[in-house]
Amino acid sequence: MLKSSINIPTGNVFIITDAEGKKVVVVNDLRFKRSKRVDWNTVEEYLKEYIGECTEILDTNEMIYIESDFPDEYSHSKDTKVLRGPNEYAKSNASVAIKELIQIATNKAFSENHKDKHNSKAKYGWYRYDTRFAIPKYDNTGELVGYNIFKGRLVIRHAQDGKLYLYDILRIKKETSKPLES
């Protein structure tokens, strides 16, 4: 995906359509810099700003709420603990674009709740959606050289109150497609 095929606007977080017609959230607001390990407690504190928010999935017109369990699950889930390198860096920085990641979610899939610990919080099961985002990449001099595209799975719980709540974003993984070039 070359710049000649898409227009990359300037800004902190925005949604573009790539050359294949798929939506991508571009994250230029890198709050969590590259280091050996991400401080997930800091990420969790940042995510608490989203509690009480509600965002619509553009594809399905469903309203997704963010409750107090989301920051802890996103930051300390089993899936997060095994992330390393670029995928860990990407998930930490995707935290600044939660609303946009929800907005572009696609490929809705349902699964029953099978764990007793989620009986009340996910009484009506789970939904999963695909989402994509881009993180800038820089050369050794700090010059922007393009964007790496990552994909992930939004995990949404269907609660006893009938509402849909964002629970986590799993399987953050760099796409093998050609990255966006600046």
Summary of the structure (lengths in Angstrom):
residues: 182
radius of gyration: 16.3
end to end distance: 10.0
largest distance: 52.1
contacts: 540
relative contact order: 0.21
helix: 26%
strand: 35%
